[in-house]
Amino acid sequence: MNRHTELLPEPLPPEPLVIVNRWMAESWQQRLQPNPNAMVLATSEPDGRPSARVVLCKEIVPQPGYLVFYTNYLSRKGRQLAQNPRAAAVIHWDTLHRQVRVEGPVLEAPAADSDAYFASRPWQSRIGAWASEQSAPVASREALQKAVALTAERFGTPDPGRSGPASESPGEFVIPRPPHWGGYHLWADSVELWVEGEARIHDRARWTRELTLQPDGLCAAGPWTATRLQP
């Protein structure tokens, strides 16, 4: 396999998420890893104790500048974001020798966006979203499977645990989005891009900007300031 040697542009471009979006598209095209959009998301408790997990980055919106992911609002990360609505994320494409770091405030996605994405998921996944109290204790695997079966009965679907692989027909059953499940926008006020270099002389740069929360629930963004960093 040829080594990827493309470095960051000189001078640094004014919009870092345009590069991130292109890198994501290339990772999907090459399909060198199972989930090119896998993203480590770090949140923290009000006292500063951090926690991290892998989620899927479902969209990169270069303008006005945020990443989109979905989850259970009552999960551990959801509760942490309610108390401390900031996060840090890392996307690493090992085979492409690239890494992205993003930090910033996190806001809930508009309900219409969450509804549309939820409706696009396989019906088995939608049943799971209703049945699972994500991050809460469960007595046994059997108890969880029973909850899934009862939820399937409620919505008039087969039991996902007995129906085989996930359906590719999201519209097969009408299952609305639960109120405790939806999207988040990680608004970037810091973006760092990294490209592996020869002899560990990596190429690295950081962009920062000011964000101001608006009454409409969106962020107003100032211009990016770019700085090339030592590896």
C-alpha positions as CSV (number, residue, x, y, z in Angstrom):
1,M,0.0,0.0,0.0
2,N,1.4,3.4,-0.9
3,R,2.0,5.8,1.9
4,H,-0.2,8.8,2.0
5,T,2.1,11.9,2.0
6,E,-0.2,14.8,1.2
7,L,0.6,17.6,3.7
8,L,-1.5,20.6,4.7
9,P,-1.7,23.5,2.2
10,E,0.6,26.5,2.5
11,P,-0.7,29.0,3.3
12,L,-3.3,27.4,5.6
13,P,-6.8,27.8,4.2
14,P,-9.4,29.9,6.0
15,E,-12.0,27.1,6.5
16,P,-10.7,23.9,8.2
17,L,-13.9,22.0,8.1
18,V,-13.9,22.1,4.3
19,I,-10.7,20.0,4.5
20,V,-12.3,17.7,7.1
21,N,-15.3,17.2,4.9
22,R,-13.0,16.3,2.0
23,W,-11.0,13.9,4.1
24,M,-14.2,12.2,5.3
25,A,-15.4,11.8,1.7
26,E,-12.1,10.2,0.7
27,S,-12.2,7.8,3.6
28,W,-15.7,6.7,2.5
29,Q,-14.6,6.3,-1.1
30,Q,-11.5,4.2,-0.2
31,R,-13.3,2.1,2.5
32,L,-10.0,1.1,4.2
33,Q,-11.7,0.8,7.6
34,P,-15.2,-0.5,8.5
35,N,-16.6,2.8,9.9
36,P,-14.8,5.8,8.4
37,N,-17.0,8.1,10.3
38,A,-16.2,6.6,13.8
39,M,-15.5,9.5,16.2
40,V,-14.3,9.5,19.7
41,L,-16.4,11.9,21.7
42,A,-15.3,13.2,25.1
43,T,-17.6,14.8,27.6
44,S,-17.2,15.6,31.3
45,E,-19.1,15.8,34.5
46,P,-19.6,19.3,36.1
47,D,-16.6,18.5,38.4
48,G,-14.4,18.0,35.4
49,R,-14.2,14.1,35.4
50,P,-14.0,13.2,31.7
51,S,-15.5,10.2,29.8
52,A,-15.1,9.1,26.2
53,R,-16.8,6.8,23.8
54,V,-17.0,6.1,20.0
55,V,-20.0,7.5,18.2
56,L,-20.7,8.0,14.5
57,C,-20.2,11.4,12.9
58,K,-23.3,11.5,10.6
59,E,-22.6,14.8,8.9
60,I,-19.9,17.6,8.7
61,V,-21.4,21.0,7.9
62,P,-18.4,23.3,7.0
63,Q,-20.7,26.3,7.0
64,P,-21.6,27.5,9.6
65,G,-19.3,24.8,11.1
66,Y,-20.4,21.9,13.1
67,L,-20.4,18.1,13.3
68,V,-23.6,16.0,13.7
69,F,-24.1,12.9,15.8
70,Y,-27.2,11.1,17.3
71,T,-27.7,9.4,20.7
72,N,-30.0,8.9,23.6
73,Y,-30.5,12.2,25.5
74,L,-30.7,10.3,28.8
75,S,-27.5,8.4,28.3
76,R,-24.4,9.2,30.3
77,K,-23.1,11.5,27.6
78,G,-26.5,13.1,27.2
79,R,-26.7,13.8,30.9
80,Q,-23.2,15.2,30.9
81,L,-23.9,17.4,27.9
82,A,-27.0,18.8,29.7
83,Q,-24.9,19.8,32.6
84,N,-21.7,20.8,30.7
85,P,-22.6,21.4,27.0
86,R,-19.1,21.2,25.6
87,A,-17.3,18.3,24.0
88,A,-14.1,17.3,22.3
89,A,-14.0,14.8,19.3
90,V,-11.3,12.9,17.5
91,I,-11.5,11.3,14.1
92,H,-8.4,9.2,13.2
93,W,-7.9,7.5,9.8
94,D,-4.9,5.3,10.4
95,T,-4.6,4.0,6.9
96,L,-4.7,7.6,5.5
97,H,-2.3,8.9,8.1
98,R,-4.7,11.7,9.1
99,Q,-6.3,12.9,12.3
100,V,-8.9,15.6,13.2
101,R,-9.6,17.1,16.6
102,V,-12.6,19.3,17.2
103,E,-13.7,21.1,20.3
104,G,-16.6,23.4,21.1
105,P,-20.1,23.8,22.5
106,V,-22.8,21.2,21.8
107,L,-26.4,22.1,21.1
108,E,-29.4,19.8,20.4
109,A,-30.2,19.4,16.7
110,P,-33.6,20.8,15.5
111,A,-36.4,18.3,16.1
112,A,-37.2,18.1,12.4
113,D,-33.6,17.0,11.7
114,S,-33.8,14.3,14.4
115,D,-37.2,13.1,13.1
116,A,-35.9,12.8,9.5
117,Y,-32.7,10.9,10.5
118,F,-34.6,8.6,12.9
119,A,-37.1,7.7,10.1
120,S,-34.2,6.7,7.8
121,R,-32.9,4.1,10.3
122,P,-33.7,0.4,9.9
123,W,-36.9,-0.4,11.9
124,Q,-34.9,-2.7,14.2
125,S,-32.7,0.2,15.3
126,R,-35.8,2.3,15.9
127,I,-37.3,-0.4,18.2
128,G,-34.0,-0.6,20.0
129,A,-34.0,3.2,20.6
130,W,-37.4,2.9,22.3
131,A,-36.5,-0.3,24.3
132,S,-33.1,0.7,25.6
133,E,-32.6,3.0,28.6
134,Q,-29.1,3.7,27.5
135,S,-26.4,3.6,30.2
136,A,-28.9,2.5,32.9
137,P,-28.3,-0.8,34.7
138,V,-30.2,-3.9,33.5
139,A,-30.8,-7.1,35.5
140,S,-29.7,-9.4,32.7
141,R,-29.5,-9.9,29.0
142,E,-32.7,-11.7,29.1
143,A,-34.4,-8.7,30.7
144,L,-33.2,-6.5,28.0
145,Q,-34.4,-8.9,25.3
146,K,-37.8,-9.0,27.0
147,A,-38.0,-5.2,26.9
148,V,-37.2,-5.2,23.2
149,A,-39.9,-7.9,22.5
150,L,-42.5,-5.9,24.4
151,T,-41.5,-2.7,22.5
152,A,-41.8,-4.6,19.2
153,E,-45.3,-5.8,20.3
154,R,-46.3,-2.2,21.1
155,F,-45.4,-1.0,17.6
156,G,-46.7,-4.1,15.8
157,T,-43.4,-5.3,14.5
158,P,-41.6,-8.6,14.6
159,D,-39.2,-9.1,17.6
160,P,-35.8,-7.8,16.3
161,G,-34.1,-10.4,18.3
162,R,-35.7,-13.1,16.2
163,S,-36.0,-11.3,12.8
164,G,-32.5,-11.8,11.5
165,P,-30.2,-9.0,10.0
166,A,-31.4,-5.4,10.1
167,S,-33.9,-4.5,7.3
168,E,-32.8,-2.1,4.6
169,S,-36.4,-0.8,4.3
170,P,-36.8,1.9,6.9
171,G,-40.4,2.6,5.9
172,E,-41.5,-0.9,6.5
173,F,-43.0,0.1,9.8
174,V,-44.1,3.4,11.2
175,I,-42.2,4.0,14.5
176,P,-41.9,7.6,15.7
177,R,-38.8,9.1,17.2
178,P,-38.8,8.8,21.0
179,P,-38.6,12.1,22.8
180,H,-35.4,11.0,24.6
181,W,-33.5,10.3,21.4
182,G,-32.1,12.8,18.8
183,G,-29.2,14.7,17.4
184,Y,-26.5,17.0,18.6
185,H,-24.5,19.6,16.8
186,L,-20.9,20.0,18.0
187,W,-20.1,23.5,17.0
188,A,-16.3,23.9,16.3
189,D,-14.5,26.7,18.1
190,S,-11.2,24.8,17.7
191,V,-10.1,22.4,14.9
192,E,-6.8,20.7,14.7
193,L,-5.6,18.8,11.7
194,W,-2.7,16.3,11.7
195,V,-1.0,14.5,8.8
196,E,1.7,12.0,9.5
197,G,5.1,13.0,8.1
198,E,8.3,11.3,7.3
199,A,10.7,10.7,10.2
200,R,7.9,11.7,12.5
201,I,8.0,15.3,11.3
202,H,4.3,15.5,11.2
203,D,2.3,18.3,9.6
204,R,-0.1,19.9,12.2
205,A,-2.2,23.1,12.3
206,R,-4.9,24.6,14.6
207,W,-7.8,26.9,13.8
208,T,-9.7,28.8,16.5
209,R,-12.6,31.2,16.4
210,E,-15.2,32.8,18.7
211,L,-18.7,31.5,18.9
212,T,-21.7,33.4,20.4
213,L,-24.9,31.6,21.3
214,Q,-27.9,33.3,19.7
215,P,-31.6,33.5,20.9
216,D,-32.6,31.2,18.1
217,G,-30.4,28.4,19.5
218,L,-27.7,28.7,16.8
219,C,-24.2,30.1,17.1
220,A,-22.8,33.2,15.5
221,A,-19.3,32.5,14.4
222,G,-16.3,34.9,14.1
223,P,-13.5,34.3,11.5
224,W,-11.0,31.5,11.9
225,T,-7.5,32.2,13.0
226,A,-5.0,29.5,11.7
227,T,-1.6,28.6,13.3
228,R,0.8,25.9,12.1
229,L,2.0,23.8,15.1
230,Q,5.2,21.9,15.7
231,P,4.7,18.1,15.7
